Amino acid sequence: MFTSLRARLTVLYAGLFGLALLGTALAVYISVSANARGQVERELVSGGAVFDRLWALRARQLTDGATVLSRDFGFREAVATGDAPTVESALDNLRGRLGLDRAMLVGMDGTITGGTGLDEAAASDLWYALDGGATSGVLTIAGAPHQAVAAPILAPELTGWVVFAVRLDQGELSALEKLSSIPLTADVLSHADAGWSTAAGRAADPTVSRFVDAALKTSSGEPRKLDGNEGGAIALAKPLAALGKERSVLVLRYPLALALAPYNSLLLSLVAVGFAGLALLVVGSWLLARSITRPVQALDEAAHRLERGEDALVEIATRDEIGRLAGSFNAMAAGIRDREGRITHMALTDQDTGLPNHRALDQALGLRTTENLWVLVLGIERFGQVRAAVGYSIAAGMVREIGRRAEALAPGCACARLSSERLAMLITATDRAGAEQAADDLLEALSAPVSVEGVTIDVVLTGGLTPVADDHAIAPVERASIALDQARDARLATAVFNADAYGDPASKLTMMSEMLTALDDGAISLHYQPKHDVRAGAITGVEALLRWRHPERGFVRPDLFVELAEETGHIRELTRWTIARALVDQAAMRSAGSDLLVSVNLSGRLVADPVFAGEIIAMISDAGGRLCLEITETAVIGNPTAALEVIDRFRAAGIGVSIDDYGSGLSSLAYLKQIHADELKIDKTFVLGLSESARDALLVKSTIDLAHSLGLKIVAEGVETAEALALLAGMGCDMAQGYFIARPMPMTDLLAFLAPVEVVAAPKRTPRRA
């Protein structure tokens, strides 16, 4: 949140002090609250005890008056004789004299004389309470609670009860409140069907009602916290005896705010002192943090200068840890400058020759204008042979001497070593002819023999040129290197980069990605060209040929994408797909009644791969297929031992092997002798001119005889006329393949083609050792 160390330190110290202050204030508040609450609780308990004494005193006074009346002879006689006027007169007289609110006579039959405000149910409840022996309690008359006492009238038997009652109004409760040392609030609640109600007859607050219910359930008789609309108070509920069914309770309350009021000044003082201390701490922390962070900030700024490669020196103002850190930083900065200089020199210098390297040349290119600027890459011919003859040290000295010569002939050319046998330099020329002439002159001057450590070495150089300002995706130095390769391929002394000849490698890589997608979506398919058995006069086999119909490129020649697949390593995926597809199609041919041998071309890159050979054998064996793998004779030349072993594994597994394109390349009788194949395919270049060229006919005839002598069958490609087929039959050729027999066709067309044609199944081969 805070990016400044000064702000973080200030906030940290202020926060810690604030937390300590908050904890202190909270502890003080809790202590004060607990103390105030304890004091209020004690006062409430004391107030409850005072009420008990007042209640008992008033009950005794009322009881004395009621007892005097109940024992009066005249009153008892009036009660006994049913003299109601005398009874009422006596009750009224005593009510006025004693200041009673109610004075009544309850007879044994439940009749009430002199009482007002009691309905039939309340009178019945009162009679049952008196009959049960109750003599004192709260009696609700006309909805208001009264303190009532009863005295029995004996004449000599029980004839009734004298009941005196004094209303528990606000005046009575105020007298109780005045007797307490704290300004508490007293109220008597009565419970009826509608709930708890106050002495004034109003419904009690719901919070108070819930508090009373909870207090009566626990019967603890201790003060409790009362929360609600009144802001919180401490309350005490004391159950009161009742003359009737209605319950009554005395509630004493004291607000917590009043209890805490004496402590407010103390709390405010603590808050004021805390905020003052916090303000002082913030100011002090800020000043302290500034004294600490100012040198740290200076170190930070110096570090940024050092990062940008600028000189960074921090002034040492103190001798403490920060001062020692500044001294260490200055020493580190000096060491970094020294090491950076050495590293930069190493990064821009070829370690073997001391000449600038590729990175140094790129820097030089970035500092110069591209107009009329050309890159010339010099290639030292036969460098590998020279290095093998004179050793690495002398060979590196030769390169160093050539670079120094270039610098002397063209000062400021930024001559750099790109690789072991390549140097690059910058030259200026207004046009292509001038650049080529300058390059030829340099090559001629630099091709003089070089003497290193007493050894004289002849130098032969080839050059590649490209303009720096040429609008091309490839970097200028790389274009010049490609131009050098183009010059070597064309056997020229100097060549300018030819973009058309180089092509688009990125497009080729894209084509390989599209090829893998085409294998999945069906854009690549297999077409089959029938192979005609000359002796049997029927189709006995087919050759599987790849076809790719690209949605944008159109028809893609097989030789193009197969060659790219070989170069990029995707030939394995392509070959796996081809064999798997051929096995599926062969099974479909067999189901349609044509058991044909299917020939599949195998890339020379895979012939010497024993692991891939095992995969092919497993695929063919699992599918129960009959395949013939066509390989070129030149595929064996690269690694003849491994290739011949793989071919023997194929034949041992019952897989046919055919030598393809025989005669088109460097045919070797030695390799033909070693390759244990099943058939030999004569290249179509000899078959196409068979009827017109006696020399071609002689070569084909001799090849057929040679193959038969070695136990091989002969397949002639490129048969396009009936005359050619007839000549081949006369020469003893075994199989014919070409447009005269049938063009390559998709699987559905092949099945239709085979239906009316007589098909002879090729004889099955049994696995054998060569």
C-alpha positions in Angstrom: 0.0 0.0 0.0 2.8 2.4 1.0 5.7 2.6 -1.5 7.7 4.9 0.9 9.8 3.4 3.7 9.3 6.6 5.6 5.5 6.3 5.4 5.7 2.6 6.4 7.8 3.3 9.4 5.6 6.2 10.5 2.4 4.1 10.0 4.0 1.1 11.8 5.0 3.1 14.9 1.7 5.0 15.0 -0.3 1.9 14.5 1.5 0.0 17.3 1.0 3.0 19.6 -2.6 3.3 18.5 -3.2 -0.4 19.2 -1.6 -0.1 22.6 -3.7 3.0 23.3 -6.8 1.3 22.1 -6.0 -1.7 24.3 -5.5 0.5 27.3 -8.7 2.5 26.7 -10.6 -0.8 26.3 -9.2 -2.2 29.5 -10.1 1.0 31.4 -13.6 1.1 29.9 -14.1 -2.6 30.8 -12.9 -2.0 34.3 -15.0 1.2 34.8 -18.1 -0.5 33.3 -17.6 -3.6 35.6 -17.1 -1.3 38.6 -20.2 0.8 37.8 -22.3 -2.3 37.1 -21.2 -3.9 40.3 -22.1 -0.8 42.2 -25.5 -0.5 40.5 -26.2 -4.2 41.2 -25.4 -3.7 44.8 -27.7 -0.6 45.0 -30.5 -2.6 43.3 -30.2 -5.4 45.8 -30.2 -2.9 48.6 -33.3 -1.2 47.0 -35.0 -4.6 46.8 -34.3 -5.1 50.5 -35.7 -1.7 51.4 -38.9 -2.5 49.4 -39.2 -5.8 51.3 -39.1 -3.9 54.6 -41.5 -1.3 53.4 -43.8 -3.9 52.1 -43.7 -5.8 55.3 -44.2 -2.6 57.4 -47.2 -1.6 55.3 -48.6 -5.1 55.4 -48.3 -5.1 59.2 -50.1 -1.8 59.5 -53.0 -3.0 57.2 -53.1 -6.3 59.1 -53.4 -4.5 62.4 -56.3 -2.4 61.2 -58.1 -5.3 59.6 -57.6 -7.4 62.7 -59.1 -4.7 65.0 -62.2 -4.5 62.7 -62.6 -8.3 62.4 -62.6 -8.6 66.2 -65.0 -5.8 66.9 -68.1 -7.3 68.5 -70.6 -5.0 66.8 -69.0 -5.6 63.4 -69.0 -9.4 63.9 -72.7 -9.2 65.0 -73.5 -7.1 61.9 -71.7 -9.7 59.7 -73.5 -12.5 61.5 -76.9 -11.0 61.1 -76.3 -9.8 57.5 -76.6 -6.2 58.4 -75.0 -4.8 55.2 -75.5 -1.1 56.0 -73.7 -1.5 59.3 -70.9 -3.5 57.7 -70.5 -0.9 54.9 -70.5 2.0 57.3 -67.8 0.3 59.4 -65.7 -0.4 56.3 -66.1 3.2 55.0 -65.3 4.6 58.4 -62.1 2.6 58.7 -61.1 3.2 55.0 -61.3 7.0 55.5 -59.5 6.9 58.9 -56.6 4.6 57.7 -56.3 6.2 54.2 -57.2 3.0 52.4 -58.1 2.7 48.8 -60.2 -0.4 49.2 -62.0 -2.0 52.3 -64.3 -4.9 51.8 -65.9 -7.9 53.4 -65.6 -11.3 51.7 -68.2 -13.7 52.9 -68.0 -17.4 53.1 -70.3 -17.7 50.1 -68.0 -15.5 48.1 -70.1 -12.4 48.3 -68.2 -9.1 48.6 -69.5 -6.2 50.6 -68.1 -2.7 50.2 -65.7 -3.6 47.3 -65.8 -1.9 44.0 -63.9 -2.7 40.8 -63.8 -6.5 41.3 -65.6 -8.5 38.6 -67.0 -11.9 39.2 -63.9 -13.8 38.1 -61.6 -11.6 40.2 -63.9 -12.0 43.2 -63.9 -15.8 42.7 -60.1 -15.8 42.6 -59.9 -13.7 45.7 -62.2 -16.0 47.6 -60.2 -19.1 46.6 -57.0 -17.4 47.7 -58.4 -16.5 51.1 -60.0 -19.9 51.5 -56.5 -21.4 50.8 -55.0 -19.4 53.7 -53.5 -16.5 51.9 -53.6 -13.3 54.0 -51.3 -10.9 52.1 -50.3 -10.1 48.6 -51.0 -8.1 45.5 -54.6 -7.8 44.4 -55.5 -6.4 41.0 -58.6 -4.2 41.3 -60.0 -2.4 38.2 -56.7 -3.2 36.4 -54.5 -1.6 39.0 -52.3 -3.5 41.4 -53.0 -3.1 45.2 -51.2 -4.2 48.3 -53.9 -6.2 50.2 -54.2 -7.9 53.5 -57.0 -10.1 55.0 -58.1 -10.8 58.5 -60.5 -13.6 59.3 -63.8 -12.9 61.1 -64.5 -15.5 63.8 -67.9 -15.5 65.5 -66.8 -18.0 66.8 -66.7 -19.9 63.5 -65.2 -18.3 60.4 -67.8 -16.2 58.8 -65.7 -14.2 56.3 -62.7 -12.0 55.9 -62.0 -8.3 56.2 -59.8 -7.2 53.2 -57.9 -3.9 53.2 -56.0 -2.7 50.0 -53.8 0.2 49.2 -53.1 1.0 45.5 -49.5 0.7 44.3 -49.5 3.9 42.3 -46.6 6.0 41.1 -46.7 7.9 44.4 -46.0 4.7 46.4 -43.2 3.7 44.0 -41.7 7.2 44.0 -41.4 6.9 47.8 -39.5 3.7 47.3 -37.3 5.4 44.7 -36.4 8.2 47.0 -35.2 5.8 49.7 -32.5 4.5 47.3 -29.0 6.1 47.1 -29.1 6.0 43.3 -31.9 7.4 41.1 -33.4 4.0 40.2 -36.8 3.4 38.6 -39.4 1.2 40.3 -42.5 -0.3 38.8 -44.9 -3.1 39.7 -45.9 -5.3 36.8 -49.0 -7.5 36.8 -49.6 -10.4 34.4 -52.9 -11.0 32.9 -54.1 -12.7 29.7 -52.9 -9.8 27.7 -49.4 -10.0 29.2 -47.5 -7.8 31.6 -48.8 -4.3 32.4 -47.6 -1.5 34.5 -49.2 0.0 37.7 -50.6 2.7 35.5 -52.4 0.1 33.4 -50.3 0.4 30.3 -48.8 -2.6 28.5 -45.2 -3.2 29.6 -42.3 -2.7 27.1 -41.6 -6.0 25.2 -38.0 -5.9 26.3 -39.0 -5.6 29.9 -41.6 -8.3 29.5 -39.0 -10.7 28.2 -36.6 -9.8 30.9 -39.2 -10.4 33.6 -40.1 -13.8 32.1 -36.5 -14.8 32.0 -35.9 -13.7 35.6 -38.9 -15.6 36.9 -37.7 -18.7 35.1 -34.3 -18.6 36.6 -35.5 -17.4 40.1 -32.0 -16.2 40.8 -33.1 -12.9 42.3 -29.9 -11.2 41.1 -29.7 -8.1 39.0 -29.2 -8.7 35.3 -28.4 -6.7 32.2 -31.4 -5.3 30.4 -30.9 -4.4 26.7 -33.4 -2.8 24.5 -34.8 0.5 23.4 -33.8 2.2 26.6 -30.2 2.0 25.7 -29.3 -0.6 28.2 -29.8 -0.8 32.0 -29.3 -3.0 35.0 -32.6 -4.4 36.4 -33.8 -6.5 39.3 -37.1 -8.4 39.2 -38.7 -9.4 42.6 -41.7 -11.7 42.5 -44.6 -10.5 44.8 -47.2 -12.6 46.6 -50.6 -12.4 45.0 -54.2 -12.6 46.3 -55.6 -14.1 43.2 -54.4 -15.8 40.0 -52.6 -12.8 38.5 -48.8 -12.7 39.1 -47.1 -9.5 40.1 -43.4 -8.5 40.1 -41.5 -5.5 41.3 -39.0 -4.3 38.6 -36.1 -2.0 39.7 -34.0 -0.4 36.9 -31.1 1.8 36.6 -29.6 3.0 33.2 -26.0 2.1 32.5 -25.4 5.6 31.0 -26.1 7.1 34.4 -23.9 4.6 36.1 -21.0 5.5 33.7 -21.7 9.3 33.8 -19.2 10.0 36.7 -16.5 8.3 34.6 -17.1 10.2 31.4 -14.6 12.9 32.2 -12.0 10.3 33.0 -12.6 8.5 29.7 -12.5 11.8 27.8 -9.3 12.7 29.4 -7.8 9.4 28.5 -8.9 9.8 24.8 -7.5 13.4 24.7 -4.2 12.3 26.2 -4.1 9.3 23.8 -4.7 11.4 20.7 -2.1 13.9 21.8 0.4 11.1 22.4 -0.4 9.6 19.0 0.1 13.0 17.2 3.5 13.4 19.0 4.4 9.9 18.1 3.5 10.4 14.4 5.6 13.6 14.2 8.5 11.9 16.0 8.3 8.8 13.9 8.2 10.8 10.7 11.3 12.7 11.7 13.1 9.6 12.7 12.1 7.7 9.6 13.3 10.7 7.5 16.7 10.6 9.1 16.9 6.8 8.3 15.4 6.9 4.8 17.2 9.9 3.5 20.5 8.0 3.0 18.5 4.9 1.9 16.9 7.1 -0.7 20.3 8.3 -1.9 21.3 4.7 -2.2 18.2 3.9 -4.2 18.8 6.8 -6.6 22.5 5.6 -7.0 21.3 2.1 -7.7 19.0 3.3 -10.5 21.9 5.3 -12.0 24.0 2.2 -11.8 21.3 0.2 -13.5 21.3 2.7 -16.3 25.0 2.3 -16.7 25.8 5.7 -15.2 28.5 6.5 -12.6 27.0 6.0 -9.1 28.7 7.4 -6.0 27.0 7.9 -2.7 28.2 10.5 -0.2 29.1 9.0 3.2 27.7 11.3 5.8 27.7 9.1 8.9 29.7 6.3 10.4 26.8 4.1 11.5 25.4 1.1 9.6 24.0 3.3 6.9 27.3 5.0 6.3 29.1 1.6 6.1 26.4 0.4 3.7 27.1 3.5 1.5 30.8 2.7 1.5 30.1 -0.9 0.5 27.8 0.3 -2.3 30.5 2.6 -3.7 33.0 -0.3 -3.7 30.4 -2.5 -5.3 29.7 0.1 -8.0 33.3 0.4 -8.8 33.7 -3.4 -9.1 30.6 -3.6 -11.3 32.0 -1.0 -13.6 35.2 -2.9 -14.0 33.5 -6.3 -14.5 30.9 -4.7 -16.8 33.7 -3.4 -19.0 35.4 -6.8 -19.1 32.1 -8.6 -19.7 31.2 -6.2 -22.5 34.5 -6.7 -24.1 34.1 -10.5 -23.9 30.5 -10.3 -25.2 31.6 -8.3 -28.2 34.8 -10.2 -29.0 35.5 -13.6 -30.5 37.6 -15.4 -27.9 39.8 -17.3 -30.3 40.8 -14.5 -32.6 40.2 -11.3 -30.7 38.1 -10.0 -33.6 34.7 -8.5 -33.0 31.9 -11.0 -33.0 28.3 -11.2 -34.4 26.9 -9.1 -31.6 29.5 -6.4 -32.2 28.6 -6.3 -35.9 24.9 -6.0 -35.0 25.8 -3.0 -32.8 27.7 -1.4 -35.6 24.8 -1.9 -37.9 22.5 -0.2 -35.4 24.7 2.8 -35.2 25.0 3.4 -39.0 22.6 4.6 -41.6 21.4 1.8 -43.9 21.6 3.9 -47.1 24.4 2.5 -49.5 25.5 0.1 -46.8 26.1 -3.6 -47.7 27.0 -6.6 -45.7 29.8 -8.8 -47.1 30.2 -12.3 -45.6 33.5 -14.0 -46.4 33.8 -17.8 -46.3 37.2 -19.5 -46.0 37.1 -22.5 -48.3 38.6 -25.8 -47.1 38.7 -24.4 -43.6 38.1 -27.8 -42.0 40.9 -29.4 -43.9 43.3 -26.5 -43.1 42.4 -26.7 -39.4 42.9 -30.5 -39.4 46.3 -30.0 -41.0 47.7 -27.1 -38.9 45.7 -27.3 -35.7 43.1 -25.1 -34.0 45.5 -22.4 -32.8 47.2 -21.7 -36.2 43.8 -21.9 -37.9 42.4 -19.2 -35.5 45.5 -17.1 -36.2 44.8 -17.4 -39.9 41.3 -16.0 -39.4 42.7 -13.3 -37.2 45.2 -12.2 -39.8 42.5 -12.1 -42.5 40.3 -9.9 -40.3 43.2 -7.5 -39.6 43.9 -7.3 -43.4 40.3 -6.5 -44.0 40.4 -3.7 -41.3 43.6 -2.3 -43.0 42.1 -2.4 -46.5 38.7 -0.9 -45.5 39.1 1.1 -42.3 35.9 1.2 -40.3 34.5 -1.9 -42.0 33.6 -3.4 -38.6 35.0 -6.8 -39.6 33.7 -9.5 -37.3 33.9 -13.3 -37.0 30.5 -15.0 -37.4 31.6 -18.6 -37.2 34.7 -20.8 -37.4 35.1 -20.1 -41.2 33.0 -17.0 -41.8 33.9 -13.3 -41.4 31.5 -10.4 -42.1 32.2 -6.8 -42.8 30.4 -3.6 -43.8 31.1 -1.9 -47.1 29.5 1.1 -48.8 28.4 1.2 -52.5 25.9 3.2 -54.4 24.6 0.3 -56.5 24.8 -3.5 -56.9 27.6 -3.3 -59.5 29.7 -1.1 -57.2 29.2 -3.5 -54.3 30.1 -6.5 -56.4 33.2 -4.8 -57.7 34.3 -3.7 -54.1 33.7 -7.3 -52.9 35.7 -8.8 -55.7 38.6 -6.4 -55.0 38.6 -7.3 -51.3 38.5 -11.0 -52.0 41.4 -10.7 -54.4 43.4 -8.7 -51.9 42.5 -10.9 -48.9 43.3 -14.2 -50.8 47.0 -13.7 -50.5 48.8 -16.5 -48.5 48.9 -16.0 -44.7 51.8 -16.8 -42.5 51.1 -17.8 -38.9 53.8 -19.0 -36.6 56.1 -19.8 -39.5 53.4 -21.7 -41.4 52.3 -20.3 -44.7 48.7 -21.1 -45.6 47.0 -20.5 -49.0 43.7 -18.6 -48.6 40.7 -19.1 -50.9 37.7 -16.9 -50.1 34.1 -16.8 -51.3 31.8 -13.8 -50.7 28.1 -13.3 -50.1 26.5 -9.8 -50.5 23.3 -8.1 -49.5 22.1 -4.5 -49.1 21.3 -3.6 -45.5 18.3 -1.5 -46.6 16.7 -4.4 -48.5 13.1 -4.9 -47.3 13.2 -8.5 -46.2 12.1 -10.4 -43.1 15.6 -12.0 -42.7 18.3 -9.9 -41.0 21.0 -8.5 -43.3 23.9 -10.6 -41.8 21.8 -13.8 -42.2 20.9 -12.8 -45.8 24.6 -12.3 -46.6 25.4 -15.8 -45.1 22.7 -17.3 -47.3 24.2 -15.4 -50.3 27.5 -17.1 -49.4 25.9 -20.5 -49.5 24.3 -19.6 -52.9 27.7 -18.5 -54.2 29.2 -21.9 -53.2 26.3 -23.8 -54.8 26.7 -21.9 -58.0 30.6 -22.1 -57.8 30.8 -18.3 -57.9 33.4 -16.1 -56.2 30.8 -13.6 -55.1 27.0 -13.7 -55.1 24.3 -11.3 -54.1 21.4 -12.7 -52.0 18.7 -14.1 -54.3 15.3 -14.1 -52.4 13.6 -16.1 -55.2 16.1 -18.9 -55.0 16.0 -19.0 -51.2 12.2 -19.3 -51.1 10.1 -19.1 -48.0 11.2 -21.5 -45.2 8.4 -20.3 -43.0 5.9 -21.3 -45.6 7.5 -24.8 -45.7 7.1 -25.1 -42.0 3.5 -24.0 -42.2 3.0 -26.7 -44.9 4.2 -29.3 -42.5 1.8 -28.2 -39.9 -1.0 -28.2 -42.5 0.1 -31.7 -43.6 -0.4 -33.1 -40.1 -3.9 -31.5 -40.0 -4.6 -32.9 -43.4 -3.9 -36.4 -42.2 -6.6 -36.1 -39.7 -9.3 -34.2 -41.7 -9.0 -36.4 -44.9 -7.4 -33.8 -47.2 -4.6 -36.3 -47.7 -5.7 -39.6 -49.2 -4.2 -42.7 -51.0 -4.7 -43.4 -54.7 -3.8 -46.8 -56.1 -2.2 -47.6 -59.4 -2.8 -51.2 -60.5 0.2 -53.5 -61.4 -0.4 -55.9 -64.3 1.0 -59.4 -64.2 2.3 -59.8 -67.8 2.3 -63.6 -67.7 -1.1 -64.0 -66.0 -2.6 -61.1 -67.9 -4.4 -59.9 -64.8 -4.0 -57.3 -62.0 -2.2 -58.8 -59.0 -1.1 -55.8 -57.1 -1.4 -52.0 -56.6 1.0 -49.3 -55.6 -0.2 -46.8 -52.9 0.4 -43.2 -53.9 -0.1 -40.1 -51.7 -2.4 -37.3 -52.9 -3.1 -34.0 -51.2 -5.8 -31.6 -52.2 -5.1 -28.4 -50.2 -8.1 -26.0 -49.8 -5.9 -23.0 -50.7 -2.8 -24.3 -52.4 -4.8 -26.7 -54.6 -3.0 -30.0 -55.6 0.3 -30.3 -53.7 2.9 -32.5 -55.5 3.8 -35.6 -53.4 7.6 -35.1 -54.1 7.3 -31.6 -52.6 5.6 -32.4 -49.3 7.3 -35.8 -48.9 10.7 -34.1 -49.3 9.8 -31.5 -46.7 8.6 -34.2 -44.4 12.0 -35.9 -44.7 13.8 -32.7 -44.0 11.7 -31.7 -41.0 11.4 -35.1 -39.4 7.7 -35.6 -40.1 8.3 -38.5 -42.4 7.6 -40.9 -39.6 4.0 -39.6 -39.0 3.4 -39.6 -42.7 4.7 -43.1 -43.2 2.7 -44.5 -40.2 -0.5 -43.0 -41.6 0.2 -44.3 -45.1 0.8 -47.9 -43.9 -2.2 -47.8 -41.6 -4.5 -46.5 -44.4 -3.1 -49.0 -46.9 -3.8 -51.9 -44.5 -7.4 -50.7 -44.0 -7.9 -50.3 -47.8 -6.4 -53.8 -48.4 -8.9 -55.3 -46.1 -11.7 -53.5 -48.0 -10.3 -54.9 -51.3 -10.2 -58.4 -49.8 -13.8 -58.0 -48.7 -14.7 -57.0 -52.3 -13.1 -60.1 -53.7 -9.7 -58.7 -54.7 -6.8 -60.0 -52.7 -4.0 -57.8 -54.0 -0.5 -57.1 -52.8 -0.2 -53.4 -51.8 3.1 -51.7 -52.4 4.1 -48.7 -50.2 7.1 -46.4 -50.7 9.5 -46.3 -47.7 11.6 -43.2 -47.3 15.4 -43.7 -47.4 15.5 -41.7 -44.1 13.7 -44.7 -42.4 15.4 -47.7 -44.0 18.2 -47.8 -41.4 16.0 -47.2 -38.4 15.5 -50.5 -36.5 13.0 -49.0 -34.0 10.7 -47.7 -36.8 11.1 -51.0 -38.6 9.8 -52.8 -35.6 6.7 -50.5 -35.5 6.0 -51.3 -39.2 6.4 -55.0 -38.7 4.0 -54.9 -35.7 1.4 -52.8 -37.6 1.4 -55.2 -40.6 1.4 -58.3 -38.4 -1.5 -57.0 -36.2 -3.6 -56.2 -39.3 -2.8 -59.5 -41.1 -1.9 -57.5 -44.2 0.3 -58.3 -47.2 2.5 -55.3 -48.1 5.6 -54.7 -50.2 7.9 -51.9 -49.2 9.5 -50.0 -52.1 12.9 -48.5 -51.3 15.5 -46.9 -53.5 18.9 -48.4 -53.9 20.6 -45.2 -52.8 18.8 -45.3 -49.4 21.2 -48.1 -48.4 24.3 -46.2 -49.2 24.2 -43.9 -46.1 24.3 -46.7 -43.5 24.5 -50.0 -45.4 25.0 -52.3 -42.4 21.9 -51.1 -40.5 19.8 -50.8 -43.7 20.6 -54.3 -44.9 19.7 -55.7 -41.4 16.4 -53.9 -41.5 15.6 -55.2 -45.0 16.4 -58.8 -43.8 14.0 -58.2 -40.9 11.2 -57.2 -43.3 11.7 -60.3 -45.5 11.9 -62.6 -42.4 8.5 -61.1 -41.3 6.9 -61.9 -44.7 7.0 -58.3 -45.9 8.0 -57.9 -49.5 10.9 -55.6 -50.5 11.2 -53.9 -53.9 14.1 -51.9 -55.2 12.5 -48.8 -56.7 13.7 -46.4 -59.5 16.5 -48.8 -60.6 18.7 -47.1 -63.1 17.7 -43.5 -62.4 20.6 -42.9 -59.9 24.0 -44.4 -59.2 23.1 -48.0 -59.5 25.7 -50.3 -57.9 25.9 -54.0 -58.7 27.7 -54.5 -55.3 24.7 -53.1 -53.4 22.2 -55.0 -55.7 24.0 -58.1 -54.8 23.8 -57.5 -51.0 20.1 -56.3 -51.0 17.9 -59.4 -50.5 14.9 -58.0 -52.3 11.9 -59.6 -54.0 11.6 -57.4 -57.0 13.3 -54.8 -59.0 11.5 -51.8 -60.6 12.9 -50.4 -63.8 12.7 -46.6 -63.8 10.2 -45.2 -66.3 12.8 -43.1 -68.1 14.0 -46.3 -69.8 10.5 -47.7 -70.5 9.0 -44.5 -72.1 11.5 -44.7 -75.0 11.5 -48.4 -75.3 9.9 -48.6 -78.7 12.0 -45.8 -80.2 15.4 -46.4 -78.7 17.4 -49.5 -79.2 19.8 -48.6 -76.5 16.9 -48.3 -74.0 15.5 -51.7 -75.1 19.0 -53.2 -74.7 19.3 -51.8 -71.2 15.8 -53.0 -70.2 16.5 -56.5 -71.6 19.8 -56.8 -69.8 18.3 -55.5 -66.6 15.5 -58.1 -66.8 18.0 -60.9 -67.4 20.2 -59.7 -64.6 17.2 -59.5 -62.1 16.0 -63.0 -63.1 19.6 -64.3 -62.6 19.5 -62.9 -59.0 16.1 -64.4 -58.3 14.2 -61.1 -58.6 11.0 -60.2 -60.3 10.9 -57.3 -62.6 8.4 -54.5 -62.6 8.5 -51.9 -65.4 7.1 -48.5 -64.7 5.9 -46.0 -67.3 4.1 -48.4 -69.6 1.9 -46.1 -71.7 1.4 -48.0 -74.9 0.4 -51.4 -76.0 3.6 -51.7 -78.0 5.7 -51.1 -74.9 3.7 -53.8 -73.1 4.2 -56.2 -75.9 8.0 -55.6 -76.0 8.2 -56.1 -72.2 6.3 -59.3 -72.4 8.7 -60.5 -75.1 11.7 -59.6 -73.0 10.3 -61.7 -70.1 9.2 -58.8 -67.8 7.0 -60.0 -64.9 4.9 -56.9 -64.0 3.9 -53.7 -65.8 2.7 -50.5 -64.4 1.7 -47.3 -66.2 -1.0 -45.2 -67.7 -1.7 -47.9 -70.3 -2.7 -50.3 -67.6 -4.5 -47.7 -65.4 -3.9 -44.3 -63.9 -3.7 -43.9 -60.0 -7.2 -43.7 -58.7 -9.0 -43.4 -55.3 -10.2 -46.4 -53.5 -13.8 -46.2 -54.6 -12.8 -46.0 -58.3 -10.3 -48.9 -57.8 -13.0 -51.2 -56.5 -15.2 -50.3 -59.6 -12.2 -50.8 -61.9 -11.4 -54.2 -60.4 -14.9 -55.5 -60.6 -15.0 -56.5 -64.4 -11.3 -57.2 -64.6 -9.8 -60.6 -63.9 -7.8 -60.4 -60.7 -5.2 -63.0 -59.8 -4.1 -63.0 -56.2 -0.4 -62.6 -55.8 1.2 -65.6 -54.2 1.7 -65.3 -50.5 5.3 -65.2 -49.1 6.3 -67.2 -46.1 8.7 -65.7 -43.7 12.2 -66.9 -44.4 15.8 -65.9 -43.7 17.8 -64.3 -46.5 
